[in-house]
Amino acid sequence: MTVKRMVIVGGGAGGLALASKLGRKLGVRKKLDICLIDKSPIHIWKPKLHEVAVGAVDRSLDGLLYRDHGLKNGYRFMRGEVTGCDVDANKLQLAPVFAEDGELLLAEREVSYDYLVFALGSVSNTFGTPGALDNCILLDNLHNAELFHQKLLDALLQLSESEDKKLGIGIVGAGATGVELAAELFHVIDTVNEFGYQNVSDGHLDVHLIEASPKILPQLPERISARAQSLLDRIGVKLHIGVHVKEVTKEGFITHDGNLIPSDIKVWAAGVQGPEVCKNFTQLPITKRNQIQVDEFMRVKGIENVYAIGDCVELELEEGKFAPPRAQAADQMAHQLYKNFVGKLSGRRAEKAFEYKDYGSLVSLSRFSAVGNLMGNLRSGQFFVEGHVARLMYMSLYQRHLSSLFGYFSALIYRMAQKLLRWQRPKLKLH
């Protein structure tokens, strides 16, 4: 029997979960040749990028190496960046790979497939705001999170040598990423004195959180938004609610009414769209937001053997709603597509349409608190959680993600090993 080739493009929450589950089920037994392609050699769970940015998470400890993980979970990893797709020939085009000094390591390549799954994730949407791309860090990938971390370390070094200097950090977008980053920054400031940074306190930090909507966390219920706003006010975050950014300069953010919000480090965490490369997929149905249109089975519309999951897709649900660009949606898509492929390749059952279930939302405010709403089958509607209970539930989301990557038992061992290593590691990554 000829072994079918599946190529999964993108090693985020959805793509890696799909590769891991299919690899353990079919790849180890050589029933499916699974190839995962990503331009980075390391996976970091996207909801943790703000922790990478402030140094609370170390990629050497919390990062997952695709090659090692693939060896143990039945898939193979190929490092590369997709530039095009020929659905008639069942081939992908990959960009050349260069060394840091500019030397060509690998020329352009082509990869053949029988089944193709796009799991490209999403990027921040600057909505064409002048100066945003030139002056802001878009906190949507590991490289940019580490870039922010280096800028933060440089700024802390300057603060420690000057008693009157202040550090201004501006964040556009008060969704989960912006809110969590703002809270983590104050946690860092409270911690760095232990590492010998003198003259540094929260009085030297101005964190500006800018949101165009009339409230922070605009996608979440009013009660959660109000509670999070109260906590941010208490720790010292300067909130600019209902404020539109007209332009970004080296000095800071210029608002629609002409005011300047001064910022030394500028972050853009607002808006979501598919990656730019989607514009190259001329044979695929692509929306104005660079998303791939798929049917209820997550199959790209009009193409039998190409699928897409996660933030990069436009998948219409009931009543004209669309699957949200959230980690839980990507995880659910990966799980359903996994079951569909197992049934499809075994010939035992037909594909089942994707049904999104909203289990609620949790937002971490660093060590200060956490807030969220939960939904479930045990009670109708939703209920509000905060404090230690919400923190534990937030941590359980990461454990669930690990379970999809390693299996339940191995995920527990992996998490315990992380905890043990942290005892001998600094609380913050300061290099």
CORTA-V669733 format. One record per residue. PHI is phi in radians with two decimals (* if undefined). PSI is psi as a letter, one per 20 degrees, with the letter a starting at -180 (NA if undefined). NEAR is the number of other ideal C-beta (glycine too) atoms within 8 Angstrom. Layout:
# CORTA-V669733
PHI&PSI&NEAR  PHI&PSI&NEAR
This chain:
# CORTA-V669733
*&p&2  -1.26&p&3  -1.41&p&8  -1.32&q&9  -1.83&p&10  -1.98&p&15  -1.98&p&12  -1.97&p&15  -1.78&o&13  1.99&o&14  -1.84&k&14  -1.45&b&14  -1.02&g&13  -1.35&g&15  -1.11&g&18  -1.23&h&15  -1.08&g&16  -1.13&g&15  -1.07&h&15  -1.17&g&14  -1.17&g&12  -1.16&h&17  -1.09&g&14  -1.19&h&10  -1.48&g&11  -2.08&h&13  -1.21&g&15  -1.09&h&9  -1.59&j&6  1.04&k&7  -1.61&i&7  -2.62&p&12  -1.58&o&10  -1.87&p&14  -2.12&p&14  -1.78&p&15  -1.99&p&16  -2.66&q&14  -1.39&i&5  -1.87&q&10  -1.43&i&8  -2.19&p&10  -1.81&p&12  -2.18&p&14  -1.02&p&9  -0.99&h&10  -1.07&i&8  -1.72&j&11  -1.07&h&14  -1.15&h&12  -1.31&h&9  -1.08&g&15  -1.08&h&14  -1.68&i&14  1.63&j&13  -1.31&h&12  -2.12&p&11  -1.85&p&8  -1.05&h&11  -1.23&h&4  -1.78&g&10  -1.71&i&8  -1.39&q&9  -1.94&p&10  -1.45&o&8  -1.01&g&15  -1.09&g&8  -1.16&g&8  -1.14&g&14  -1.11&h&14  -1.01&h&6  -1.56&i&5  -2.22&j&14  1.44&j&11  -2.31&r&14  -1.97&q&8  -1.92&p&14  -2.21&p&9  -1.45&p&10  3.07&r&13  -2.09&p&7  -1.27&p&13  -2.08&i&9  -2.88&r&8  -2.55&p&13  -1.95&n&10  -1.28&h&9  -1.23&h&5  -1.66&i&5  0.98&l&10  -2.36&q&10  -1.90&q&14  -1.82&p&12  -1.98&q&13  -1.23&q&9  -1.13&q&8  -1.98&p&8  -2.05&q&8  -1.32&r&7  -1.09&h&4  -1.52&j&4  1.65&i&5  -1.22&p&6  -1.27&p&8  -1.66&g&7  -2.35&p&7  -1.34&r&5  -0.98&q&8  -2.27&r&8  -2.13&q&8  -2.18&p&12  -1.60&q&6  -2.61&q&13  -1.76&h&7  -2.21&q&12  -2.23&p&13  -2.20&p&15  -1.56&p&14  -2.37&l&18  -1.40&i&16  1.27&b&14  -2.42&r&12  -2.26&r&12  -1.19&q&13  -1.94&o&9  -1.48&i&12  0.97&k&6  1.24&j&4  -1.10&p&10  -0.98&p&7  1.47&i&9  -1.15&g&12  -1.20&h&7  -1.40&h&6  -2.04&i&9  -1.92&q&12  -1.62&p&11  -1.56&o&13  -1.48&m&15  -2.26&j&10  -2.71&r&9  -1.13&g&11  -1.02&g&7  -1.23&h&11  -1.10&g&14  -1.26&h&11  -1.11&g&9  -1.07&g&13  -1.05&g&13  -1.15&g&8  -1.12&h&10  -1.15&g&13  -1.09&g&11  -1.06&g&8  -1.18&h&11  -1.13&h&12  -1.09&g&9  -1.17&h&10  -1.09&h&14  -1.17&i&11  -1.77&j&6  -2.47&p&8  -1.40&h&4  -1.89&i&4  -1.37&q&8  -2.17&q&8  -1.94&o&13  -1.79&p&11  -2.16&p&14  -1.89&p&14  -2.17&o&14  -1.63&p&14  1.92&o&13  -1.83&l&14  -1.38&a&11  -1.04&g&9  -1.09&g&11  -1.13&g&16  -1.15&g&16  -1.18&h&13  -1.13&g&15  -1.02&g&13  -1.19&g&16  -1.09&h&14  -1.09&h&12  -1.27&h&16  -1.12&g&13  -1.08&g&13  -1.04&h&12  -1.26&i&8  -1.76&h&10  -1.15&h&12  -1.04&h&10  -1.12&h&6  -1.79&j&9  1.59&j&6  -1.41&o&11  -1.47&r&6  1.04&k&10  -2.05&p&11  -2.57&r&8  -1.16&i&9  -1.24&i&4  -1.65&j&11  -2.07&p&13  -2.01&o&9  -1.83&o&12  -1.84&p&14  -1.93&o&15  -1.94&p&15  -2.38&p&16  -1.30&h&8  -1.28&r&9  -1.33&j&5  -2.68&q&11  -1.35&r&14  0.81&l&13  -1.08&h&11  -1.49&i&6  -1.85&r&9  -1.01&q&8  -1.00&h&6  -1.11&g&8  -1.16&g&15  -1.04&g&13  -1.12&g&9  -1.17&g&11  -1.10&h&14  -1.10&g&11  -1.08&g&8  -1.18&g&13  -1.13&h&15  -1.03&g&8  -1.15&h&7  -1.48&i&10  1.97&j&8  -1.24&p&12  -1.57&o&8  -1.65&p&11  -2.13&n&11  -1.70&p&10  1.29&k&7  -1.95&p&10  -1.73&p&6  -1.55&p&14  -1.58&h&9  -2.79&q&9  -2.07&p&15  -2.09&r&9  -1.09&h&3  -1.41&h&6  2.76&b&12  -1.84&p&15  -1.71&p&12  -1.48&r&14  -1.10&h&7  -1.69&j&4  1.57&j&6  -1.38&q&6  -1.86&p&8  -1.78&o&12  -1.17&p&9  -2.62&p&12  -1.37&g&7  -2.02&p&13  -2.09&p&13  -2.16&p&15  -1.96&o&14  -2.24&k&13  -1.96&q&13  1.36&q&8  -2.37&p&9  -2.63&r&11  -1.22&q&14  -1.14&q&11  -1.03&h&6  -1.08&h&10  -1.05&h&14  -1.15&h&7  -1.40&i&8  -1.51&m&11  -1.21&i&4  -1.56&i&8  -1.84&q&13  -1.32&o&8  -2.00&p&11  -1.47&r&10  -1.14&h&3  -1.67&k&9  1.06&k&12  -1.77&q&12  -1.62&p&16  -1.39&p&11  -2.24&r&13  -1.57&a&7  -1.20&i&6  -1.68&j&11  1.19&j&15  -1.52&p&10  -1.03&p&13  -1.02&p&8  1.52&i&4  -2.25&p&10  -1.22&h&4  -1.93&j&8  -2.10&p&14  -2.18&r&13  -2.63&q&14  -2.43&r&16  1.51&b&19  -1.14&h&11  -1.44&j&17  -1.96&q&15  -1.94&o&10  -2.10&o&12  -1.39&p&6  -1.74&a&8  -1.26&q&4  1.05&k&4  1.32&j&4  -1.50&r&6  -2.15&q&7  -1.04&p&9  -1.32&q&7  -1.39&m&7  -2.29&q&7  -1.06&h&11  -1.19&h&9  -1.19&g&12  -1.09&g&17  -1.13&g&14  -1.16&h&11  -1.09&g&16  -1.07&g&18  -1.15&g&11  -1.21&g&12  -1.18&h&14  -1.02&g&13  -1.12&h&9  -1.10&g&12  -1.24&h&13  -1.07&g&11  -1.18&h&13  -1.13&g&8  -1.30&h&10  -1.53&i&7  1.28&j&5  -1.61&h&4  -2.62&q&5  -1.41&r&4  -1.14&q&7  -1.96&p&10  -1.16&q&6  -1.32&p&13  -2.20&o&5  -1.47&p&9  -2.07&p&5  -1.50&o&6  -1.65&j&7  1.75&a&9  -2.42&q&10  -2.28&p&13  -2.17&p&15  -1.58&p&9  -1.94&l&13  0.99&b&10  -1.33&i&3  -1.31&h&10  3.08&a&9  -2.65&q&13  -2.38&q&14  3.08&r&15  -2.23&q&13  -2.08&q&11  -2.24&q&8  -2.90&r&6  -1.51&i&2  -1.40&i&3  -2.65&q&5  -1.38&q&2  1.22&b&5  -2.49&r&8  -2.39&q&7  -1.59&p&11  -2.32&q&12  -2.74&r&10  1.22&b&8  -1.11&h&5  -1.08&g&8  -1.14&h&14  -1.09&g&11  -1.11&g&8  -1.19&h&13  -1.11&g&13  -1.13&h&8  -1.18&h&8  -1.10&g&12  -1.16&h&11  -1.12&h&11  -1.14&h&9  -1.08&g&13  -1.08&h&11  -1.09&h&10  -1.23&h&11  -1.56&h&12  -2.04&i&9  1.62&q&7  -1.06&g&6  -1.16&g&6  -1.10&h&8  -1.13&h&13  -1.11&g&9  -1.10&g&8  -1.04&g&10  -1.16&h&10  -1.11&g&8  -1.11&g&8  -1.04&g&10  -1.09&g&8  -1.11&g&7  -1.11&h&9  -1.12&h&8  -1.06&h&6  -1.81&j&4  -1.81&q&8  -1.09&q&6  -1.12&h&6  -2.22&q&11  -1.44&o&9  -2.03&k&8  -2.54&NA&3
